[in-house]
Amino acid sequence: MYISFFREFPGCGNLVTFAQFLFIALEGFVFETNFGRKKAVIPIRNYVIMVTMFFTVSVVNNYALNFNIAMPLHMIFRSGSLIANMILGVIILKKRYSAEKYLSIALVSAGIFICTIMSAKQVVSGCRTFLLWWLSGSIAMLTFALLMSARMGIFQEMLYKQYGKHPKEALFYNHCLPLPGFLLLSTDIYNYCNHFSQSTPVLVPVVGLTVPIMWIYLLINVITQYVCIRGVFILTTECTSLTVTLVVTLRKFLSLIFSILYFQNPFTAWHWLGTFVVFVGTLIYTEVLSSIQAALRGAKTKKAE
């Protein structure tokens, strides 16, 4: 559903993001903070830092789509968040990783590089100047958003270690505090509100009202994104990081396949190769392949006994 917005109105990302933030903020204000009567466990100043990064990542990702980036490529690039987090973990937290972890970095980087170059060839045909502009603009924004998102994850991990895990509270403040920032984008949001209102009207069966179809798409998108985001925030406290990472990776993969099949995005054999390499690298990072191999060895040992 999110992809359909950018097929009809390529620059409507700020409106879509604002709607998602507003909905989650209102829900959290009522059910999490009890209309503002419940105080935050984690100091607000820490949330201000977190939401500044969160808001920046959302806006930059939206503007990256204005460079005519295929949505599958956008998903593939963002799937490298594990690797970005790993790099910043080494730099900031002084962590050390095994050879398998570093192999995953190489695989994911190679997969992203393949898909990026092939998509650049599809977007432009023989124009080197525009190719350089496209690469420098879109890739720079996606890379910045990737690293900023990873930095936010590390910052959030440090907060949870210090104050405990409070996913619903974090979900609310991550979406409530950035709302004033959308005033800077009010003109853009207002323009696309008008565009949405001028879209094809459809009859809503139960209500009996005629509503522009883009507003229906937006409502469905807001609800599904809320379920997804809320699930991820809660999952971080209920499951191991391996399980969370695997679930998110599979969700991205299914979204990618859905995008290709339903919206008929151009996807060549090179794109499939890049996608395969990206997700193999991600699985190696999460040690899923190692766990499968260990399980198989255990099964063989039991049979031998």
N, C-alpha and C positions, 0 to 999 in steps of 0.2 A: 504494500500500500504506500509506503514511504517513497518507493521508486516512482510510482505513477505521478506524484506531484511534480517531479523534475522532468518527466516527459511532457507534461502539459505546460508547466511554468517553471523553467529551469532555475530561476532565481528566488523561489519562494521559501528557501530554507529557513530564513529568519522567522517567518510567520509560523511555520510548522514547529520550530523549536520553541517559540514563545508560547504557543498553545500547549505544548507538552509541559513546559515549566509552570505555567499558570495552573493547569489542572492538578499537577502533583502538589504544588504549593497549597492550593485550596483544600485538597484532601488531607494533607498533613496538618494544616492549621486546625481543622475540625477534629480529626481523629487522633493525631499524635500529640499536639500541644494543648488540646482541649480549649480551643479558642484563645490561645496565648497564655493560659494560666499555668501550664507546666513549663518549668525552667529547663534549659539545656544542661546536660551533664558535661559535655565538652564545651569549653569556653567559646563564646561567639567569635572572638578574634581569630581563633584557629579555623573556624568555618569560613570566615571572610577570606582568608588566604586560599583555602581549598576551593571555594566557589569562584574566586577570581580565575584560577587555573581552569576550572570546569567550564565556566562561561566562555573563556577564551578559546578552549578546544572546540566547543560546539560551534561558535561563530566562524572560526577559521575553517573547519570542515565544511560548513555551508558555503563559504566563499570559494573553496576549492572546486566545488561542483560547477561554479560559473565558468570554469575553464574547459567545459565540455568533456569532463572526465566520465568515462563509462562507470555506472554504478558497481558492476562486478569488480573493476579495478579499485574503486574506492574501498570496497569491502576487503579485498585482498591486502591492500596497503595497511589498512587499520588492523588486520589480523597479526601484524608484526608487533603489536603492543607488548607481547611477552618478551620479545627480544630487546625492545627499547628499555623495558623495565630492568632487564638483566644487565644491560650496559650501565645504566644509571646506578644500579645496585652495587656494581663493582667500583664506580667512581665515588659515590656518596657514602654508601654503607660499608665499603671495603670488603665486599663479599668475594668468595672464591668459588669457582664452579668446576665440575668435572669435564673431561674431554667431550663427553656426549652433549653437554650443554653448549659448548663452543661449536660443535658440529651443527647443532640446530641453528645457531646464528648464521652460519655460512649457507645452509640450505634455504632458510627463509629469505635471506638477503638476495640469493640467486633467483629465487622464485619471483620476488617482487621486481627485481631488475628486468627479468624476461617479460613479465606482463606489462611493465611500464613502457619499455621500448616498443613492444608490439602495438600497444594502444596508441602510442605517439604516432606510429606510422599510419594508423587508421584515421586519426583525427586530421592529420595534415598529409597532403600529397605533393611532395616535391618542393616544398617551401622551407628552406633551411632556417631562415630568419624566424618564421612563425614557430617552427619546431623548437628552436632554442628558447623562444619566449614561453611556449607552452610548458616545456620541461622545467624551466627555471621558476615559473610562477606556480604551477600546480604541485610539483614535487616539493618545492620549498615549503609551501603551506602544509601539505600532508606530513612532511617530515617534522616540521615544528609542532603540529598538533599531536603527532605520535610521541615525541619526546616530552611534551608538556603533559600529556595524559599519563605517561609512565611516571613522571615526577610527582604528579598528583597521587598516584597509587602508592608510591613510597611514603609520601607525606601522610596519607590516610593510614597506612600500616603503622607508622610511628605513633599517630594519635591513638589508635586502638590499643596499642601496647601500654600506653600511659594512662588512658582513661577507661579502658574497657570497650567492648564492641556494642555499638548502638546503631544498628542499620536503619531503623525507621526514622530516628532523629536525624541521622546524616542524610537520608533521602530527602527529608523535608527542607533542611537548611541549604542543601546543595541546589535546590530548585526555587526556594523562596528568596534568598538573599540576592541572587543575580537579577531578579525582576526589574529593579530600577535601571539596570544597564540596557534594557531593551528600549528605553526612551531615546537612546542614541540611534536606534534603528527604527524609530516610530514611523518615519516617512515611508521607508521601504515596506514595513508591515502594513501600513494603511493602503498603500498602492496595491499590494497583493490581496488584501481584503476585498478591494473593489473588483479585482480580476476574478477572485473566487465567486463573488456574488453574480458575476456576469456569465458564469459557466452554465452548462446545459441543466435546466431544471428537471427534477424527477419527483415523482409522487411517492411519498413515504406511506406504505400501506396501512400500518396500524394507526398512525396519527392522522392521516388524511390531509397532510400539508404538502405543498410543493416547495422543495428546497433545492438550491443549486448543488449539483453533484459533488463539486469540490469540497463543499462544507461537510457533506456526508463522509467523503473520504478522510477529511481532517479529523472528524469525530472518531471514526473507526481507528485511525492511526494513533490518536491520543490514548485511547483505551488500551490498545494492544501494546503500545510502548510502555504504558504505565505498568501493565502486568509483567512485562519483560524486565524493566528496570527494577521494580520492587522485588521480583524474584531473585535477581542478581545480588541486590543489597542484602537480602535475607540469607541467601545461599552462602555468603562469605562467613556468616556466623554459625551456620548449621553443618557445613561440610568442610572437608579439607580443601586446600588451595588447588590440589590436583583435580578434584571433582569439579570445582567451580570453573577452572580453566578448560577442562574437557567439555563441559556443558556449553560454555560460551563459544568454544571453537566449533563444536558441532552445529550450534545455532547459526553461526556465520556461514558455515559450509552449506547448510540447507537454504539459507537466504540467497546465497550465491547461485545455487542450482535453480531455485525458483525464479530468480531474476533472469537467468539465461533462457529457461524454457518458456516462461510466460510472456516476458517482454521482448523476447527475440533480440537480445543484445548480441552484437558481433563478437563471437568468441572462436578464435582459431585454435589449431592444434598446439601452437606455441602457448596460448593462454591456458589451455588445459595442462600442459607440461608445467608451466609456472605455478598454477593452482595446486597441482599434485605435490610439487616440491615444497611449497609453502606449508601445506598441511602435514606433510611427512616431517618437516622440520619442527612444526609445532608439537606433533605427537612425541617426537624424540625429546623435546624440551620437557614435556609433562611426564616423561618416563612411562608412557602408556605401552610402548613397544617392549620396553624392558620388563614390565609387569606381565605382559602376555607371554614373553619368552620364559620367564620364571615359572609361570603357571603351567606351561607346556612341559617344562623340565620336571616339575613336581608330579604332573600326571604320569609321565613316563616312569619315574622312580617308583610310584605306587604300583604300576602295572608289573614292573620287574620284581617287586617284592611278592 
